[in-house]
Amino acid sequence: MDFLSFMDEVCSEKNKSITDEIFLLIQSDRELMSKYLRLVEQDGLDKINQDIGREVKKRYGLSNAESRQENPRSTLIKSHQEFQ
């Protein structure tokens, strides 16, 4: 295996869990969590969570994988789209 193939594999694995990691970051940071809760109160949980997922996809230039993660580590979400 060459280096670029290795990095493709590593990044592919990272992309599958990046949304969960963003939500874990939010829930572990008091200030971010406070801001998140205000947004949820203002616009609703589903909208904010979906907007976060779309923004992660956009900012990292990702594409949807065929699968969803149904058991995320973050308690803020029930599932999330995996990316390629």
KEKE-3310 file (N, C-alpha, C; in steps of 0.2 Angstrom, whole numbers, plus 5000, padded with zeros to 4 digits):
npx = (5004:5003:5007:4997:4986:4984:4981:4969:4961:4961:4956:4943:4938:4937:4928:4916:4912:4913:4902:4896:4907:4908:4896:4899:4910:4902:4894:4903:4908:4905:4902:4899:4889:4879:4876:4871:4860:4852:4850:4843:4831:4827:4825:4821:4825:4826:4828:4840:4849:4849:4853:4866:4872:4871:4880:4892:4895:4895:4906:4917:4917:4911:4903:4888:4888:4882:4876:4870:4874:4868:4870:4876:4890:4887:4875:4867:4861:4851:4855:4865:4870:4882:4898:4907)
npy = (4994:5011:5028:5038:5030:5024:5036:5040:5029:5031:5044:5042:5034:5043:5052:5046:5047:5061:5070:5065:5068:5082:5085:5079:5088:5099:5096:5094:5106:5119:5132:5131:5122:5129:5139:5131:5126:5138:5140:5129:5131:5142:5138:5125:5108:5097:5105:5113:5102:5096:5106:5108:5096:5097:5108:5104:5094:5103:5112:5104:5098:5086:5070:5061:5045:5029:5024:5026:5032:5024:5023:5034:5042:5054:5062:5071:5068:5056:5049:5049:5055:5046:5051:5051)
npz = (5000:4996:5002:4998:4996:5008:5016:5010:5014:5028:5029:5024:5033:5044:5039:5040:5053:5056:5058:5070:5078:5078:5085:5097:5101:5103:5113:5124:5127:5137:5133:5119:5120:5127:5117:5107:5113:5114:5100:5097:5104:5098:5084:5084:5087:5077:5065:5068:5070:5058:5050:5055:5051:5037:5035:5039:5029:5018:5022:5023:5011:5007:5002:5002:5010:5007:5019:5035:5052:5065:5079:5086:5096:5102:5113:5108:5096:5086:5076:5061:5045:5036:5028:5013)
capx = (5000:5007:5005:4991:4980:4983:4978:4962:4957:4961:4951:4937:4935:4936:4922:4910:4911:4914:4896:4896:4913:4906:4891:4903:4913:4897:4891:4908:4911:4900:4900:4896:4882:4874:4874:4868:4853:4848:4848:4837:4825:4824:4823:4819:4830:4827:4831:4847:4854:4850:4858:4873:4874:4872:4885:4898:4895:4897:4913:4922:4917:4910:4898:4884:4889:4875:4874:4869:4876:4862:4872:4882:4892:4885:4869:4863:4858:4850:4858:4868:4872:4889:4900:4913)
capy = (5000:5017:5033:5041:5025:5024:5042:5039:5025:5035:5050:5039:5032:5049:5055:5042:5049:5068:5073:5063:5071:5089:5085:5078:5094:5104:5094:5094:5112:5122:5138:5129:5119:5135:5142:5126:5126:5144:5139:5124:5134:5147:5136:5118:5103:5094:5110:5114:5096:5095:5112:5106:5090:5100:5113:5099:5092:5108:5115:5099:5096:5079:5067:5056:5038:5025:5022:5031:5029:5024:5023:5039:5043:5060:5061:5076:5066:5049:5046:5055:5053:5046:5054:5048)
capz = (5000:4996:5006:4997:4997:5016:5018:5007:5019:5034:5028:5022:5040:5048:5036:5042:5060:5057:5061:5077:5082:5079:5090:5103:5103:5105:5120:5129:5128:5140:5129:5113:5121:5128:5111:5103:5116:5112:5093:5097:5107:5093:5078:5084:5087:5070:5060:5070:5069:5051:5047:5057:5046:5030:5035:5040:5023:5014:5024:5022:5004:5007:4998:5006:5009:5007:5025:5041:5058:5069:5086:5087:5103:5105:5115:5105:5090:5087:5070:5056:5038:5035:5022:5009)
cpx = (5004:5003:4998:4985:4979:4979:4970:4958:4956:4955:4944:4934:4933:4929:4916:4908:4911:4908:4896:4901:4911:4901:4894:4907:4908:4895:4897:4911:4905:4897:4896:4889:4877:4872:4870:4860:4849:4846:4842:4831:4822:4821:4821:4825:4831:4831:4838:4851:4854:4854:4865:4876:4876:4879:4892:4900:4898:4905:4918:4922:4916:4904:4894:4887:4882:4872:4873:4872:4870:4863:4877:4884:4889:4877:4864:4859:4856:4853:4861:4870:4880:4891:4906:4919)
cpy = (5006:5022:5036:5036:5024:5030:5042:5035:5028:5040:5047:5037:5038:5052:5052:5045:5057:5071:5072:5067:5079:5089:5083:5084:5099:5102:5094:5101:5117:5128:5136:5126:5124:5138:5138:5126:5132:5143:5134:5127:5139:5144:5128:5113:5100:5099:5111:5108:5095:5100:5110:5101:5093:5104:5109:5097:5097:5111:5110:5096:5088:5077:5062:5049:5035:5023:5028:5028:5030:5024:5028:5039:5049:5059:5066:5074:5058:5045:5051:5051:5052:5049:5050:5053)
cpz = (5000:5001:5005:4997:5004:5018:5015:5012:5025:5034:5027:5029:5044:5045:5038:5049:5061:5060:5068:5081:5083:5085:5097:5106:5106:5112:5125:5130:5130:5136:5123:5114:5123:5122:5107:5106:5114:5105:5093:5099:5102:5087:5078:5083:5080:5065:5062:5068:5062:5047:5049:5052:5039:5030:5036:5033:5018:5016:5023:5015:5003:5003:5003:5005:5009:5013:5030:5047:5063:5077:5087:5095:5106:5107:5112:5099:5090:5081:5066:5050:5038:5028:5019:5009)
residu = (MET:ASP:PHE:LEU:SER:PHE:MET:ASP:GLU:VAL:CYS:SER:GLU:LYS:ASN:LYS:SER:ILE:THR:ASP:GLU:ILE:PHE:LEU:LEU:ILE:GLN:SER:ASP:ARG:GLU:LEU:MET:SER:LYS:TYR:LEU:ARG:LEU:VAL:GLU:GLN:ASP:GLY:LEU:ASP:LYS:ILE:ASN:GLN:ASP:ILE:GLY:ARG:GLU:VAL:LYS:LYS:ARG:TYR:GLY:LEU:SER:ASN:ALA:GLU:SER:ARG:GLN:GLU:ASN:PRO:ARG:SER:THR:LEU:ILE:LYS:SER:HIS:GLN:GLU:PHE:GLN)
# end
